[in-house]
Amino acid sequence: MAYHALNEKTLIDYLRSRPAVAARFARGADLTVKEVGDGNLNLVFIVANRDEPGQAVVAKQALNYLRVAGESWPLTRERMRFESQAMQTYNRLCPDLVPEIYDYDEEMSLMVMEYLGKHEIMRKALVERRRFPRFVDHISTEGDAGSVHQSAPEQAAGGLRLHQPLHHLPGEQVEPADR
């Protein structure tokens, strides 16, 4: 299938043609689609079974242009491949901290992932000036997983070596990581 941007009308047929996604829904399910993307780059849809709303996925498709500027500002769609690969890697390193990727279609620059319906978008909560006392603990768990490296001897021994994250505040004293 040649790349084209999907919409609320075309997405259902496309998803039914993808075995990994079709298996997520009851056969013949009455699916609903809602476009929820509010960003600059991608189309984002929530697809749910009307009769069993718990059966739901998120479909995210990269556009080949900057969404807020239009086609006069072209972008590469390869970013969706990078995002899909990164999320799959994070899922192996720290399961339950990122949505599971169910399907990725490179030609359509589209991935289908777990729907986290009970979660909220952090940006919205921060704009509302809400406080999250354990935010640093939660976000640093995922960040630390991204800094896991293994040397060949450690892989053979089944061990992991954690490195300090590469980011810190300007002027902040950074101690070397314990080995």
Secondary structure, 3 states (H helix, E strand, C coil): CCCCCCCCCCHHHHHHCCHHHHCCCCCCCCEEEEECCCCCCEEEEEEEECCCCCCEEEEEEECCEECCCEEEEECCCCHHHHHHHHHHHHHHHCCCCCCCEEEEECCCCEEEEECCCCCCCHHHHHHCCCCCCCHHHHHHHHHHHCCEECCHHHHHHCCCEECCCCCCCCCCCCCCCCC
